[in-house]
Amino acid sequence: MSTPDLLYSDVETDLRASVRDLLTDRCEPTALLARVESAEPYDTKLWRTLAAELGLAGLPVPEELGGQGASVRETALVLEELGRSVAPVPFLGSAVLATAALLGADTGHEPVAALLRRLASGEASGALAVPLSTAPGSAFPSAVAADGGGRLSGTVRSVADGGAAEVFVVPATGPDGPGLYAVEASAATVAEPVSLDLTRRIADVTFAGAQATLLAGANGAPAALEHALLTGAGLLASEQLGVAQWCLETTVAHVRDRYQFGRPVGSFQALKHRIADVWLELVAARAAARYAADALATGSDDAGVAVAVAQSYCATVAVHAAEECVQLHGGIGMTWEHPAHLYLKRAKASQLALGTPGKHRATLATLVDLPG
């Protein structure tokens, strides 16, 4: 077994700098707060810049299919920066979940290759039509049924980034068993319930005899879906790492500048201990998230274990860091005008996404033969 590489390469460091500069310029907190209250919660111009101009939507897609020919390590790095800014773009739904499902199918099949080109180039945004809470290892969904003519009927609730999708990748059960289908968003009915996370919306998607294109049949669909869920859960840990990083940096800056009783509040030992605890958790979370990304990128046999460890730990760390951020900011942390609440909501919603920490710990126990 090769030694996992947890360090950032020079290329990854340069990529981080480019993405961070863009997000600093286009996704600063006041603009973000205004957008989540508007009728257009997703920043479509920022998404087009990320997806089409920078080519980030196609990082793990082979060059012959219109992508960058990189790996999910680079995708994980982008997610760190998107988590750090809680950018309102459909990256998880399109560039991670939908794209991973297609990469897990037969890319030599023309409908799969054609859709990958659309997503990788930024020509279209996609979404994987499964509830966001679906964990790796779950049974194949039965909410959508396919008839013999390739038409889909059924409703899928809580689809990540469903409101911004132009095409859905839909797991459905048909006469010949499970299958993976592509449906244009114009053929579906999309309703957006109120989301806890204002920067990543969920949608209820209904198909009523929607014409679909078969991407993978019974022999390939379950594996493609599992690949998407495992990749999504592993890379979500990097986004949670970014959320925790922003919370820690912002909190440290605040307690240095906030004075009480003639001294910075960060000089009080009780606060020092709380911040130190978050820093220690963040260091461990970075190692877990990087290991999961590396295991997924290299196709390691240990990928399942790495993802279960990363997701169960990073989800908890992000919530704790966000809670401390709100509390240690004092009164201002409780206000709508301060962005801390957006990070807490993203952390909490992500904790329930693609499997809860408890679900991943149960999966880990099975993988390492640790009976309950």
N, C-alpha and C positions, 0 to 999 in steps of 0.2 A: 504494500500500500504506500502510495506516494505521500509525502508530508504536505499537509494543506498550507496554502499560502494566504496568510491573514493580512499581509501588508498591502498598502496601496502602491501600485506601480506609478511610474512617472506619467504614463498616459492617463491613468485614472485620476491623478492629481490635477493634470491639466484640464481634464473633462470636468472635474468638480469646480475648478475656478471659473470655467466658462458658464456653467449652469448657475453657479451662485451669483455671478455678476449680472446675469440676465434677470434672475429672480429678485435680486436686490433692487434693480432698476424698475421692474414691472410688477412686483408683488409686495410692495411695502405695506405695513399694517393698516394705515388709514384707508388706502384704496381697497384692501381686502375686506375691511369692515363694511365699507360702502357697498361692495359688490354682493356680499351675502344677504344684504337687505334689499337688493334690487330684483327686478323681474328676470335678470339673466345671471344666475349665480355662477355659471361657468365662464371663465375667461377664454373665449374662443380664439381671440387674437394671440394670446400667450400660448395656447395649445398648438396653434398652427406654427408658431415660431419654434416651439420645442420639437414638434413632430416632423414638420416638413423642412424647415430651414436648417435646424441643427441635426435632423435625422435621428432623434432619440427614440422615436416610436419603433424603429427597426433595428435597434442595436443587436439583438440576438438572432436576427433573421439573416440567412446567407445572402451574399452579395448577388448571386444569380436570381434571387427572388426579390430583389429590390431593397435589401437591407444593408446594414453596415458590416456584417460578418464578424461582429464582436461576440460577446457572451453575456450571460446574466450577471456576471460580476460588475460589468459596466452599468447594466440596468439597475442593480442594487445601489450603486453609487448615486445615480440620478434620483432614485427614491429617497435616499438619505437627504438630499438637498430639497426635494419636494416636501418631505416631512418637516424639514427645518423651517419651511416657509408656509406650510399647509396650503400650498397653491391649489386653487380651484380648477384643476384640469383633470380630464378623464384618463390619466395615465395608467392607474391600476386596472381599470376595466378594459381598456383597449390595448395598451402596449404590453401589459403583463398577462391578464387572464385570457382574453380572446386570442391574442397572439400565441401564447403558450399552448392553448388547445389546438390551434392549427399546426404548430410545430410538432405536436405530439401525434398528429395524424400523418397520412401519407402525403408528403409534400410533392411527390411526383404526380399526384392526381390533380388535373388542371383546375377544377373549382377551388381546391385548397390553395394551390399556388397563386391563382388569380386574386383571391381574397387576401392572402398574405401580402401581395404587392400593394394592394389598396391600403392596408393598415400600415405597412412599413413605410410607405412614402408619405403618409399623412393625408392622402387623398380622402380617406374616410376614417371615422372613429368607430370602434366596435365595442361590444359588451358580451360577456358570457352570461347567458340567461339561466343562472342558478341563483338561489338565495345567497346573499353575501355571507351568511352564517355557515354555509356548507363547508365541512372540514374534509381534508384528504382522507381517503379510506371510506367515505360515505357510500351508501348504496346508490346505484344509478338512478337519477331522478325519474319520477313517473308523472309529474304534473302536466306534461305536454305529451299529447298523443299524435302520431302521424298516421294518415290513412294510406291506402295503396297508391294514391295519386301524388303523394309527396306534399300533402297539405297538412298543416299543423293546427291543433286546437288545444287550448288550455291556458292557464294563467300561472306566471312565475312571479312571486313577490320578493321584494327587497333585492332587486338586481343592482349591483354596484355600477354607477355611472350610466344607468339605463336611459336617463333623460337626455344625455348628450350623444347617445349612440346613433349612428346612421345605418348600422347593420348588426344583427344579433347572431351569435353562434349559439345554437340551441340544442341541448341534449333532449331527445324525445324517444319515445318507445313506439315502434310501429309493428306491422304484421310480421316482419322478419326479425324483430328484436330491437335492441337499443341502436340508436343512430345519432349522428351529429349533423346538424343542418345549419344552413345559412338563410336568414330571412331579413329582407330589407326593412328598416324601421318604418317605412311608409305603409307596410302591410300589417303592422301591429298597432295596438292601442296602448299608449304609455301614459300612466298616471303617476304623479309624484306625491307620495305622502310626506308629511312633515318629518324631516330627518333630524336626529340628534346632532349629527355632524353636518354643520352648515356648509362646509367646504367640500364634502363628498356626498352628493345626494344619492338616494336609492329610488328605485322606481318599480311599480307593479306593471308587468308587461303581459298583455293578453293577446293571444293568437286565436282568431276565429276563421278557420279555414284558410290560413295564410299560405300562399305558395312558397315552397322552400326548395333549396338546392341541397342535395345529399353530399356531405363532405366525407363522412366515414360511416361504414356499416357496423354490424354487430361485432365483427372481428377487430375493429379499430377504435370505435367510439369510447368504450369504457376506459381504455388505456389513455386515449387523448385527453379525456376529462380528468382522469387522475393526475396526469402530467401537469395540466393547468392548475389544479388545486394545490398540488405539492409545490409547484414553482411559485404560485401566488402566496402561499403561506410562508415560504422561506424568504421571499423578497419583501413581504410586508414587514418582516422583522427589521429590515434596514430602514424602512420608512419610520417605524416606531423609534428606532435609534435616533433618527433626525429630529423627531418631535422632542425626545428627551434631551438632546443636545441643546436645542434652542431654549428649552425651559431652564436648564442649568445655567447657561451663559447669561440669559436675561436676568435670572434671579441673583446671580453673583454680582452683576453690574448694579442692580438695584440696591442690594444691601451694602455695597461699598459707598454709594452716594447718599443713602437715606440716613439722616442723623436723628438720634434720639438721646436725650440726657447728655448732650454735648459730644457724642462720639458716633461713629458709623454703627448701625445696628448689626452689621456683619461682624463686628468685633466681639459680640456677645457669644460666649462659649456654646450656649444651647443652640444658637443658629448655626454656628460653625459645624457642630456635629451633624445637624440635619443635612447641611449642604455636602459635607464630606461623605455621608451615607449615599446620597444620590450620585456623587462622582464615582464612588466605588462600584455601584450598580451599573453605571454607564460604561465603565471600562469593561466589565464582564459582558455586558450586552453587546458591545462592539465586537468582542471576540466571537461570541455566539452567532451574531448576524453575519460576520465575515466568513465564518466557517460554513454556515448554511449556503451562502452565495457561492463559495468556492466549490462545495460538494455538488451543488446543482450544475455549475458550469463544467465541471470535469466528469459528470456522470458517475460520481462515486457511489459505491454500494452502500456507503454510510449516509446517503442523502436523507433518507427517512428519519434516521436518528438525529441528524444535524438540524433538520427543519423542526422536529418536535421540540428539541432543546431550545432553539432560537425563538420560536413563536411563543412557547410557554413562558420563557423568561423575559424577552423584550417587551411583550405586551404588558406585563406587570410593571416593569421598570418605567415604561412610558407614562402609565397612569400615575405612578408614585411621583415621578418628576413633575408632571403637570399639576398634581395636587399641591405639592410643595411650592411650586411657582405661584399658584393662586394665593396660598396662605402666607407665604413670606413677603409677598407684595403688600400685605395688609389690606386696607380699605380699597385702594385703587385696583387691586387684583380682583375684587368682586364686581367691578363696574363693567358695563357693556363696552365702554370706549376703549378699554385695555384689551389687547388680543389674547390674553392668557386663557380666557374661556373657550376660544376657538381651539386651542391646543388641548385643553382638557377634554373637550367634546370629541376631537379627532382621536385622542388616545383611548377614550372609553369605547367609542364605536369600533375602533380597530381591535380592541381587546376581544370583542365578540365576533369579529370577522374571521372567516376561514377556519373556524374552530376556536373554542375558548381555551385558556391555559389549562383548565382541568381536562379537557378532551385531549389535548396534546400530551399531557403528562400520562394519561391512560394509554395512549398510543405508544409512548416511549417505553412504558413498563412492559408492554407486549413485545416490542422490538428487541429489548435487551433481556427478555425473559426474567422479568422481575414481578413475580405474582403479587397481587394485591392482598 
